[in-house]
């Protein structure tokens, strides 16, 4: 009987080489740092930031992009002549453009026209093409159409984020956090705090803590205009909102397939002014600019810690430093932009500074 050796054809050989290149990127990369955020030792609660901004493409989304490319390659969805298309507000597209260029593939990012100028420039620097859409609600629809029109592959981070990452370990973000916490005074975090863009990170960490039998709880913070929080509160996964999030990288007008509400222990809605106030104060404390989604995480973490202190609890809280603030010089760090958006940071800034001074929360 004639035997067919399909492993020897040119297409399979290209996929094998491509997977090797993506794996080599991971092998070259050191782990990201876990930074203590300065709080009074006497409080008995320690706060840490997992600094994902030190990845080669500058954000948490580098992990996701690597996983998505490996998932698509192993599923046979990406070949040597495939145009890769993604719906992204910026950071995922920057990271996917990096991997597409590594593999010699065309890449198109479909994103809201409101995406920061700095992120568009980063995507183009990595060799990607930016396709801007005026209505944020149509980004995914446009990306699907564009992938079909170009005979390409729609990466679809919002569907595949939670399944492309091995949540049991394999050096995912959850495993990394717990390994780095091992020598701290409260080595098993009481809480991990994060926002949801795709929902993939909360799904990975939520599943991991259950798998490892930790008591750690998951708090997801959600910005204004996002559907995740009201859907979680109501139990209605079909709920949608009519506006896009102003905090890039998190918040969606609909509940995405990757979001797994049953691994989330608590959700908090964060006002955009609160996100940006926490972002600015954290930048002062850390001596470096952080992005808006980091501010959302910290607003939620600060309120949570104040709640722990009020009940006499001790422990550790971990959240994410998602990306650097240099990407938002013309938006979140621009007072003129804030005025144009109708955002007044005066009261939220007072709330954050009062918390750091007293451990109490007035938000």
N, C-alpha and C positions, 0 to 999 in steps of 0.2 A: 504494500500500500504506500502510495506517495505521501510523504510527510511534508507539511508546510511549516517552515521556520519563519514566522512573522517577525521575530525579534531582530532579524537581520536587515529589514528594509530600511530605507533612508529615513522615513518618517519616525519610526520607533527609535532609531539611533539618535535623531535630533532630540526627541523627548528625553531620552536617557541622559544626554549631555546637558540639556536644560535643567533637569532635576539636580544634577551634580553641581551646576553653577549656583543654583538657589541654596542648596545645602551648604556649599562652601561659604556663602555669605554669612550664614548662621554660625558656622565654625570659626569664622574670622572675628565675629563680634563678641566682645566681652559683655558680661551681664550689666544691666543698668543699676545705678546706685539707689540705695534706700537712705534717704536723707531725714535726719531728725528735725522736726520743726520746733523751734525753741518755745517751750512752755515752762512755767515754774515747776521745779522738781517736786515741790511740796504738794502740788495738786494730786499727784499719784496717777495721773493719766498722761500717757506719752503719745505724741502724734508723729507719724512718719509719712514722707512723700516718696513714692516710687517714681524716680526721675526718668520718664520715658523720652524726654527731649534729647537724650544723648545718643539715640539710634542714628545710623548714617543719614536717614532722611528726616530726623529731628522731631519725631513724635511717636506716640503709642501705636499709631497705625502701621508702623514698619513691621511689627509682629503680624498684624492682620494681613497685610499685603503678601508677606512671605508665605503664610499659611494658605491664602487664597490661590496664589500661583501654584503651589505644590498640589493643592486639591484639584485644580483645573487641569494641570498637566497629567496627574495620575488618573484622572477620569477621561482622558483623551479629548478634552475640549479645546486645548490650545496646541497648535502645530506650528511649524516653521513659518507659515505664511499668514498666520492669524492676526487680525487687528483686534486688540483688546480694548474694550469699552467699559467705563465705570460711571456710575452716578455717584458724585461725591461733592461735598462742600469744600474740599481742599486737601486735608492732610492725607486721607486715604489715597487720593489721586496722586499726590506728590510721591508717596511710597510705591504705588503701583507703577508710576512712570519710571521710577528708578529700576525696578525689576524688569519692566518691559525693555528698557534700553539695554540692560545686562544681557537679555536674550535676543536682542536685535529685532524686536517686534514693534510695530506702530501702536501708539496708545492715544486714546481720546478720552478726556474727562468731560462729562456732561455735568454742569453745575449751575446753581443760581447766579444770575447776573450780579447779585450783591456780594459775591465772594470777594474777600480782601485782595487788593492788588498784589500784595506780597506773596500770597499763596499762588495766584495765577502765574507770577513770575517764576516761582519755584518749580511748578509743573513744567513750564516751558523750558526752564534750565535743564530739567531731566530729560528733555526731548519729547515731552508730551504735547498734545494739541488740546486746547480748551474750547469747548462748545458751550456757550452761555445761554441760559434759558431764563426768560423774564418771570415766569410763574414757577416758584419752587415746587409746587405740587405736581408739575409735569416733568420733573427731572428724570424719574425712573422710566416713564413712558417714552420720553425722547431718547433715552439711552438704549432701550430695547429696539426702538425703530432704527437707530443709527447702526447698532450692531448687525441687524438684519440687512440693512441697506449695503453695508460694507462687507457682508459675508464674514463677519467677525464673531467674537465671543463677548457677551455681556457678563462681566464678572459677578455682578449682583451681590455686593457685600451684605446687603440687608437681609438676604435669604440665607447665605452660606456662612456667615461669620461664626455662628454657634456650632456648626458641624465641621468646619475646616480645621479647627484647633483641637488637639487632643487634650481634653479637660482633665484626664487622669494624671498627667505629668508631662514628660518629655520636654522639660525646661520651659513650660508655659509660664505666663506671668504669675499665676497663683503659686506654683511650686517654687518659683524664684523668691517671692515675697516671704514665704514661710521658712525657707532656708536662710534668708538674710536676717530674719527675726530671731533666730535660734539662740543668740547670746544676749538678747535684750532682757530687761528686768520683767517684762510681761511678754514672753516669747510667742504666745498664741493670741493674735489680735481678738479683742472683743468684737470689733466691727471693722469691715472694709467698706469704704465709701467711694462711689463712682457714679458718673453720669452714664446715660445710655444714648448711643447714636444708632448703632445696629442692634445693640443688646448682647453682642458676642462676649464682651469682657465680663459683664455681670453673670452671664450663663456659665462661662468657664470657671470663674472664681466660686460661684454658688455651688456648682456641681463638685468642684474639687474639695471644698471644705466638708461636704457631706461624705464624699468618698474616703477622705482621710479621717473622718469621725471627729472633726473639730467642732467646738461650740461657737465658732465665729459666725456672726450674723452679717448680712449684706444689706446696706442702705444704698438705694439708688436715688440720686438727686436729679430733678428734671427742671429744665428752664421754662420760662413762659412760652405759651403757644404750642407746646409739645403735647402729643396725644398719650404718651406713656403713663403719666401720672393719673389723669382722669380715667383712663382705661383700667389701671390697677385698682383705683378706688371703687369703680362701678362694676368691675368684672366683665366689662363689655369690650372684647378684642376688636370689634368693628368700628369703634369710636374714632372720629377724625376731628381735626381742628382746621380752621380756615386760614391760618397764617404760619409762615415759616419761623424757625427759631433764629434769634439774633446772636445766639452763642454758638459759633461755628463748631461743628464736629459732634454736637449732642443735640437732642431734641428732634422730633419728627412730627409731621402733620398726621401721620397714621402709625398704627402699631405694626412694627416690622416683624417678619417671621422669625428672626433670630432672637427676639426678646422673649425670655422665659420667665413669666411673672411668678411661677411657683417656687423658684429658687431665691426670690427676693423676700427679705423679712420686713422691710419698711421702705416706703417712698416718701420723699419730701419735695414739694414744689419750691423752687428758688426764684425769687424775682430777678430780672436781668440786672437791675441796679445793684442788688446784693452780690451777684456774681462778679460784677466789675469792681465793686468796692473791695471785696475780698481779694481779688486779683491784684489790685493796686497796693493794698496794705502788705500782702504777701511779698510782692516785689520789693518793697521797702525793707522788710524783715530779712529776706533772703539775699538782698544785694544783687538781684538779677530779675529781669522781666519774665513773667509767666503768662500763659494764655488765659482766655476767658473761661474755658471749660475747667481749668484748674481752679479758677475762682469759684465756680459753681460747686466743685468738690469741697473746697475749703469752707464755704458758707455752710454747707451741710455738716461738715465735720465739726466746725466750731459750735454750732447749735447742739449737736449730739453730745459733745464733750461737756458743755454747760449742763445738759440734762443729766449726764453721768455724775457730775460733781454735786448737783443738787440732791442726788439720791445717795451720796456717799460712796459711790462706786469707784474702783480703780481699774486700770487695765491699759491696753494700747489700742490705738485707732490708726489704720493705714488708709491713705488715699493716694491718688495718682497726680503727678505733675505731667500733664499730657503733652504739652509742647511749650515752646518758648514764646515770649511776648513780642519778639522782633517781627513776627508775622502780622502783627496787629497795630503797627505804628500809626497807620492812617485811619484806624477805626477805634478800638477800645482805649488806646492811649491818647487819642485826639479829643480834646475838650470840645472842639467845634462839632465833631461827629456826634458826641454825646448830646449836645444841645439839639442838633438836628433830629435825633431820635427821641427827644423828649425825656431823656434820662437825667435825673438829679441824684448824684451820689452822696449828698451831704449827710442824710440820715443813716444810710447803710454804712458809710465810713465811720460814723460815731458808734454804731452798733458793734462793728468789728473791733475797733480800738478799745471800746469798753470791755468787751469779752477778753481780749488779750491782757488787759490790766486787772480784771477782777474775777474772771472765770464765770461770769453771769451773762445771760443772753437777753437782750431786749428786743430782738427781731420779731 
